[in-house]
Amino acid sequence: MKARLRRAVEVLSETFWVLPGLMTFVGIILALAFVHIDDSNILPAWLLASAWLYNGGSTGARTLLGAVASSTIGVAGTVFSITIAALSLAAGQMGPRLLRNFTKDRGNQITLGAFLGTFSYSLMVLRTVRSEDEGAFVPHLSLTFGIILAFVCVGTLVYFVGHMAGRINVDTVVDLVSDDVRKAMQRLTVKERQPNPPALSFWDAAEPAADGRRGYLQQLDAPGLAKWAVENSTSVLLLVRPGGYVFPGAPIAFVKPKVEGAEDAIRSATALGPQRGSSADIEFAVRQLVEVAVRALSPGINDPLTAISVIDRLGAALCDLVPLHLPTGVVIERGHPVLVVPSVDYDGLLDAMFHMIRQNGSNSTAVLIRILDVLAAVVTFERDSSRVATLQRHADLVLDDASRQITSPADLHDIRDRHRGFVAMKDRGPLAHLAAT
């Protein structure tokens, strides 16, 4: 249940219409509140006669509110059209999976909400204006606030134009997605090394637990599932990690020993969705960044500089990871593993970061050189031997691809120099790297 609730909250927080809808509702409430103040005759006479409040008649009030309402709903349509155009551009050049970064953008939501809220406010106030034949009621305070909202909308429009111009810039998109990667690293890593999963022989007598659902695992209530396992004196091995796909009818976990209600407990602790996207999936944020680089390296775009910018951000993420540890997904209670969730290890994370970029940029000398430079920068202060071996493996893969794909002897010589520099950095430090390159 907690997993489903977290998934619902996450979906609502990223849905485009929620904030504009709330602002529209606030506009209606404000209109009712200000009209009530005007109708209650609690405003002093000196304030009503002040030049700061609207003091025209009913005809002018209706004209003014009609102008505000018609202009704001017209500009709201224009704002929506600009947003759709920006989404189309982003989908074509940077990948459709990055659209969520535009739809969840608070600047776009607030801009549309400001115009819709002002439109709703104006309509609600307009319906209360009455001429002398109808009872002569002109809500002076409400009209004044409507004028203020109109000027707020003007400022919001100016902000929106500049905001969208910056958001469709590829460097801005890369920086925003890399910030998501950095936040995922901070949220999904630990400072202390966690226990390793038990050997596979531990699960020899385990029985599978099938799941008839289908979709990506978006949320997992690991503490709740571990608590259930402790209460039922059993152990659970999940076969799908957050971000993985659950196939209908296939086993989603192994349970040892199998107890009644295991399938229901696992189903209650997991929430599936039609799209891959989970706050507990560190690879998802990385793959979004990689997609920008892969599209930039496609023949139709051919923008290696954007790919190099992505590689730099990936290297920065690896530097942030140096003092941290990736979780192993093992929950130990009373010295006994009660829950094991598949998790991303360092090898898998680097594979997700560099495999597709290297494969699509294998004929680009600049991209291959930059990968080697980034790996050399990371290995400068990475002291974990297993991680260093992984960095070495990726450096060797770059050299192998260059040997097959780069035909220019001069370019191939530069790549080999960078590879020697990486080895020198790994073995003897920065001064040796400078000497080697």
N, C-alpha and C positions, 0 to 999 in steps of 0.2 A: 504493500500500500504506500509506503514512504517513497519507493522508487517511482511509482506512478504519479504521486503528488509532485515530486521534484521535476519529473518530466513535464507535467502540466504547467508548472510555474516557469520552467525554462522556455517552453514553447510560447507562453503568453508574453514573456519578457522580450522575445525576439519577433513577435508578430507586429506587422506594420500598423494595423488599424487600431490597436489598443489605446495608445497614447492620444492620437487624434480623437478617438471616440470619447475618452475621458475629458479632454479639453472642450469638446462640443457640449458634453453634459455640464461641465463647470460654467460654460457660457450661459446655458439655460438657467442654471441656479442663480447666477449673478444677476441675470435680468429680473427674475422673480423677486430677488432680495432688494434690488434698487427700486423697482416699481413699488414694492411694499413700503419702502421708506418714503418715497414721494407721496404715496397715497395716504400715509398716516399723518401728514402735516406736522411732522416733528422738526422740520428744517426751519431755522430762524428766518425772519423776514429779511434781515440784512444780507444773509447768504443768498436768498433767492433773487435779491436785487443786485447782487454782485456781478461784475463783468466776467468773473471766472465761470459762472454757470450759464448754460444755454437759457436765454430768456425770450425766445421767439414764440410764435403761435403754433397752432396745431398743423397748419398747412406746411409751414417751414419744417416742423418736426418730422412730418411724414416724408417730405422730400429728402431731408437729410438722412433719415434712417433707410429709406429706399435706396439712396445712392450708395451708402455704406454696404448694405446687404448685397446689392447687385455687383458692386465692384469686388468685394471680397470673395464671393462665390466664383466670379469670373477668373480672378487671379488664382484661386485655389485650383481651378481646372488647369491653368497654365503651369502651376507648380507640379501638379500631378503628371502633366505631359513631359515636363523637363526631367522629372524623376524616372519615368518610364524610358525616356531616351538615354539617360545615363545608365540605367540598368541594361539596356540592350547593348550599349557600347562596352560595358564591363563584361557582359557575358561573351561577347565576340572576341575581345582581346585578352581577357584575363581569366576566363572560365566561368561557367554557370554556377559552380559551387561557391563562388565569391559573392553571389547576389545577396546572401544572408548578411554580409557586412554592410550592404547598402540599405536593406530593408530594416535592419535593427538600428540604423544610425539615428540617434536622438535628434540631431539637427534637422533632418528631413521630416521626422515625425512632428517635432514641435512647430516647424513652419506650417505644415499642412493643418495641424491642430489649431494654430493661431487664427488662420483664415476661417476655418469651419466654425470655431468657437465664436468669433466676431460676427459671422453671418447668423448663427443661431441666436446670439444675443440681440442683434438688431431686429430680427423677426419677432422675437418675444416682446421686445419693448414696443415695436411698431403696432402690434395688435391692441395695445392699451391706450394709444393716442386717440383722443376724441375731440371733435370740434364743438363749437358752442351749441349747435343743434343736437348733438349727441350727449351733452353733459359737460363739455369743456374740461378735459383733463390732459395736461401736458407734463410728463415726468421730466422735470428739468435736470435733476441729478442723474437720472438714467441716460438721458441724451448726452450730457457732458461726458459721462464715462464711455459712452459709445464713440464719441469723437476721439477720446484718448486711445481706445482700442484701435481705431482706424490708423492713428499715427504709429502705434505699436506694430501694426501689420506692415506699414511702409518700411519701418526699420527691419522687420523680419525678412521682408522681400530682399532688401539690400544684402542682409547677411546670407540669405539662401543662395543668391547668385554667386557670391564669393566662395561659399562653402562647397557648392557643387563643382565649381571650377577646380577647386583643390582636390576634391574627392575622386574625380575621374583621372587625376594624374597618377601614372603607374607607380612613381616613387612613393606617393602618399599611400597608395593601396598596399605596397610592399611593406612600408613601415607599420601600417595598421595591423596587417596580418602577422608580422614579426612580433608585434606587441602581444597579440593573442598567444603566440608560441611562448613568449617569455612568461606570461601569466600562467599558462598551462604548466610550464616547468616549475614555477614557484608553488603551484597548487598541488601538483601530482608527484612531487619528489619528497624525499625525507633526508634528514641530516645524518641519521644513524643507519648503518647497514642492517637490513632485515634478514630474518632466517630464510634459508634456501628451502624450496619445496622438497617434500620427501621423495625418495626414489620411487620409480614407477612400480616396483615390486610391492610397495605399500598398498596399491590399489588392486592387487591380484584378485581378491574376493569381492570387489565392488560390483554393484549391479547398475546398469544404465537407467537414467530417468529421462523419458522422452518428453517432447514438447510439441504440441500440434500447431503452435503459432508460427508466424513467419515475420521477418523484419530484422532491422538492426537493433542490437542491444544498446539502448540509449542511457538507461539509468540502472544502477545496481545498488540495492540496500545490503551491502556486505555485512555491517554490524548486525542487522536483523536476521540475516540468514545464518550467520555464525552463532547467534544466540539460540536460534531454533535447533541447530546441530548440537549444541551443548546440552540443551534441555532433553533432546532425544538420544543422547549418547551415540552419535554417529559422526561421520566425516563426509564432506561434500567436495568433489572436484568438479568445478565448472569447466566446460569445454569451450566456452565462448567468452571472450573478454569484452568490455565496453567498446563499442564500435564494430564488433564482429556481427556476422549475419547468422540468424537462427533459421534453420531449414525445417519446414513442417514435418513432423514425424521422426526427425533425427534426434539422437540423444543430445541433450543439452548439458548433462552432468552425469557423474558417477557417484553413487552413494554407498558408503561402507560403514556398518551394514545397512541394507535397505530397510527402511521403516515406513510405516503407513503414513501417507500425507506428504511424502517427499516432493512429488511433482507439484502439489498445491503450494508448498512452502517456497519452492524455487520460482514458481509462476508469480507468487505474491511479491517476491523480492526483486523481480526484474520488470522492466518496462521497455517495450519494443516500439519502434517507429519505422516509417517507410524510408527515411533518409538517414545516412550516416552522419551523426552529429551528436557528440556527447561531451559534457564537461569533464568526464573521467577518461576521455580518449586522447592521450597526448599525441598520437600519430595523426589524428584528424587535423589538428592545427598545423602540424608539419606538412602534411600533404597539400593543404590549401596553399601554403607558401611555395611548395615544389611545383604545383600546377601553374603558377604564374611563370616560373622559369621555363617549364616545358613548353608552354604556349609561346613564350618569347623566342624559343629556339626552333619553332616550326618554320618550314620554308615560306609560309605565307606572311609571317611577321618578321622573322630574321632579326631579332634584337638581342644580341649577346650581352649588351650592357645591362639590360634588365636582369638577365640570368645571373650575371656577376653580382648585381646588387642583392639578389636572393641568396647567393652563396655566402656573401659576407654576413647576412643576418643569421644564416644557419650556423656559421662559425661562431658568432657571438653567443648563440644559444648553447653551443657545446662548451664554450668557456664558462657560461653560467652554471653548467652542469658539473664542472670539475669537482667542487667540494661537496656535491650532493649525491644521493643514491636513488636509483629507480626502485620503486616498490616491487617486491617479489610476489605480492598477492597472497601471502600465507598468513593465516590467523591461527595463533597457538593459544590454546587454553589448557591449563594444568599440564603443561608439557606435551600436549597432544595436538596435532594439526586437525582442526575442525573444519577449516575452509581453505581451499586453494583456488585462486582465480588466475587464469593466464594473464601474464603481464608482459609489457614491452621491455626487452633488455637492451643493453647498449648496442649490441650487434644489430638488432632489428631496427633500432632508432636511426643508426647511421645508414643502414640500407634504405630506409624510407627517405632519408634526407638526400642521398647522393646517387643512388642507382639510376633513377629515371633521368636526372640531370646529366649524369655522365653518359648514359646511353644515347640520349637525344643530342648531346653536344660533343659527341666523340670526334666529329670532324672540325670542331672549333678550337683552335689552339689557345685562344684567350680564355675560354671557359675552363679547359683542362688545366691550364697554368694556374688559374685562380683557385680551383679546387685544391691543388697541391699546396698553394700558399696558405690557404685556410687551414688545411690539415697540419701544416708545419707550425702555424700559430697556436693551434690547440695543443699539439704535442709538446710545446714549450714548457708547460707547467702541469701537464697531466702525468700523474705518477702511478696510476693503477696499471699494472702490467697487462691485464686482459684488455683494458681499453686501448692501451698503446698498440697492442697487437691488432686490434680492430682498425685503428687509424692506419697502421702499416698496410693492412689488407686493402683498404680503399685506395691508398696511394699506389700500390702495385697494380690494382685494376685500372687506374687512370693511365699508368705507363703502358700496360698491355693494350688498351684501346688505342692509345696514340701510336703505338708501333704498327698497328694494323690499319688505322684510318688516315693518319697524317702522312701525306706524300712529300711534303717539302722537307728536305734535309735540315734546313736552318730551323724551321719550326720544331721539328722532332728533337733537334739538339737542345733547344731551349727547354722543352718539356723534360728531357732527361736531366738537364742541369737542375731544374726545380725538384725533381725526384731525389737526386743526390743531396740537394739541400735539405729535404725533409729527413732523409736518413741521418745526415750529419746533425741536424737539430735533435733528433730523437736520441742519438747515441752520445753526442758530445756537447750539445748546448748551442745557444744563439751565435757565439763567435765562430764556431765551426760551420754553422749554417751560412754565415756571411762569406767565409772563405770558400765554401763549396759552390756558391752561386756567383 
